[in-house]
Amino acid sequence: MVLGGVIFLIVALLIVRVIRSALSAMISRAPIDKKIGGLLVKSIYMLMLFTVIVAFLEMIGLTQIALALGASIAFIALAIGMAMNTVLGDFVAGGFLLGEKDFGKDFVVEAAGVKGTVVDVDMRKTRIQGEDGIYYVIPNKAVEGATWKVIKRPAVQPKKKLI
């Protein structure tokens, strides 16, 4: 029973590593922001590790510990989610903004009451150089949760020919 569990653990961890590498490779080729891709890969990796650990504990006869671990993780996730409500909201909104074709670096926009050029968008904040000369750092939830105006899109760079 224990030997089978150890063999399962070794094989499962190898499979999880292969899947993580394959996901990383696929995400790096996909037209998706690197920050979102990295977060997605890490989230899936952690979920797979947790599943393997719970399955291992059940295989070696520690069903009660596996059940308790699952319940503990659920409560911890709930507590963190409630404590980080605004941070998670900014994070989710940042994911949407990073994938948005009508909002991004070098766009001239009016968003969250600020008119200016988008300098950077990350998972939590949007940075805009205002027309008034002030540098604004705005939570993504405030940008995504309201209407924004696209005043000017960045110039499209022509693709260079290889020959």
matplotlib code that plots the C-alpha trace (Angstrom):
import matplotlib.pyplot as plt

x = [0.0, 2.7, 5.1, 2.3, 1.6, 5.3, 5.5, 2.3, 3.7, 7.0, 5.2, 2.5, 5.1, 7.0, 3.8, 2.9, 6.3, 5.9, 2.4, 3.8, 6.6, 4.1, 1.7, 4.6, 5.6, 2.1, 1.4, 4.7, 3.6, 0.0, -1.0, -1.4, 0.3, 3.3, 2.0, -1.4, 0.3, 2.6, -0.2, -2.3, 0.5, 1.4, -2.3, -2.8, 0.6, -0.4, -3.8, -2.2, 0.3, -2.5, -4.5, -1.5, -0.8, -4.4, -4.5, -1.2, -2.5, -5.6, -3.5, -1.4, -4.4, -4.4, -7.9, -8.8, -5.7, -6.5, -10.1, -8.9, -6.3, -8.9, -11.2, -8.4, -7.3, -11.0, -11.3, -7.9, -8.9, -12.2, -10.5, -7.9, -10.6, -12.6, -9.6, -8.3, -11.6, -10.3, -6.9, -8.6, -11.0, -8.1, -6.3, -9.2, -9.8, -6.1, -6.4, -9.3, -7.5, -4.3, -6.3, -8.3, -7.6, -9.0, -6.8, -3.1, 0.3, 0.6, -3.2, -4.5, -7.6, -10.0, -10.5, -11.5, -11.8, -8.2, -7.3, -3.9, -1.5, -1.4, 2.2, 1.7, -1.0, -0.1, -2.3, -3.2, -2.7, -3.0, -0.5, -1.5, 0.5, -2.2, -2.5, -2.2, 1.3, 0.4, 1.3, -1.8, -1.7, -5.3, -6.6, -7.7, -11.1, -11.8, -10.8, -12.5, -15.6, -16.4, -16.6, -13.3, -12.9, -10.2, -9.0, -6.1, -4.6, -0.9, 0.7, 1.1, 4.7, 5.2, 6.6, 10.2, 11.1, 13.7, 15.2]
y = [0.0, 2.5, 1.3, 1.7, 5.2, 6.2, 4.9, 6.8, 10.0, 9.8, 9.1, 11.7, 14.4, 13.6, 13.9, 17.2, 18.6, 17.5, 19.1, 22.3, 22.4, 21.8, 24.4, 27.0, 26.3, 26.6, 29.8, 31.4, 30.8, 32.0, 35.6, 36.2, 38.6, 36.9, 37.9, 36.3, 33.2, 32.8, 33.2, 30.6, 28.1, 28.6, 28.2, 25.0, 23.7, 24.3, 22.7, 19.6, 19.4, 19.7, 16.9, 14.6, 15.1, 14.4, 11.3, 10.1, 10.6, 8.6, 5.8, 5.3, 5.1, 8.6, 9.4, 11.5, 13.7, 14.1, 15.1, 17.6, 19.0, 19.6, 21.3, 23.4, 24.6, 25.5, 27.6, 29.2, 30.1, 31.5, 33.7, 34.9, 35.7, 37.7, 39.5, 40.3, 41.2, 44.5, 43.1, 40.1, 42.4, 44.5, 41.3, 39.9, 43.3, 43.5, 40.2, 41.5, 44.8, 43.0, 41.0, 44.0, 45.2, 48.6, 49.5, 49.2, 50.9, 54.1, 54.4, 57.9, 57.4, 58.9, 56.3, 56.6, 60.4, 60.8, 61.8, 60.9, 58.3, 54.7, 54.1, 50.6, 48.1, 45.2, 42.8, 45.3, 48.9, 51.0, 53.9, 56.9, 60.0, 62.6, 65.5, 67.8, 66.4, 64.3, 60.6, 58.6, 55.1, 53.7, 50.4, 48.2, 47.7, 51.4, 51.3, 48.1, 48.8, 52.0, 53.3, 54.4, 56.5, 55.7, 59.0, 57.8, 54.4, 53.8, 53.9, 50.4, 49.6, 48.1, 44.6, 44.4, 42.2, 39.6, 39.8]
z = [0.0, 1.0, -1.8, -4.4, -3.0, -3.3, -6.9, -7.7, -6.1, -8.1, -11.4, -10.8, -9.9, -13.1, -15.1, -13.4, -14.4, -18.0, -18.1, -16.6, -19.2, -22.0, -20.7, -20.4, -24.0, -25.3, -23.4, -24.6, -28.2, -27.6, -28.2, -24.5, -22.1, -20.4, -16.9, -17.5, -19.0, -16.1, -13.6, -15.5, -15.6, -11.9, -10.9, -12.8, -11.5, -7.9, -8.4, -9.9, -7.0, -4.5, -6.3, -6.4, -2.6, -1.7, -3.9, -2.4, 1.2, 0.3, -1.3, 1.7, 4.0, 5.4, 4.1, 7.2, 6.7, 3.0, 3.8, 6.5, 4.1, 1.5, 3.9, 5.4, 1.9, 1.1, 4.3, 3.7, 0.2, 1.4, 4.1, 1.6, -1.0, 1.5, 2.8, -0.6, -2.3, -3.8, -4.7, -6.4, -8.2, -9.5, -10.5, -12.5, -14.1, -14.9, -16.7, -18.8, -19.5, -20.6, -23.1, -24.3, -27.9, -27.2, -24.2, -23.6, -23.7, -25.7, -26.1, -25.4, -23.3, -20.8, -18.0, -14.4, -14.8, -16.2, -19.7, -20.9, -22.4, -20.9, -19.8, -18.4, -17.5, -15.1, -13.1, -10.4, -11.6, -14.7, -15.1, -17.1, -17.8, -17.6, -20.1, -17.0, -16.4, -13.4, -13.4, -12.3, -10.8, -11.0, -9.7, -12.6, -11.1, -11.4, -15.1, -16.1, -14.0, -15.9, -19.5, -21.0, -24.1, -26.7, -28.0, -30.0, -30.8, -31.0, -34.4, -35.9, -36.6, -40.1, -40.1, -41.2, -44.1, -43.5, -47.0]

ax = plt.figure().add_subplot(projection="3d")
ax.plot(x, y, z, "-o")
ax.set_aspect("equal")
plt.show()
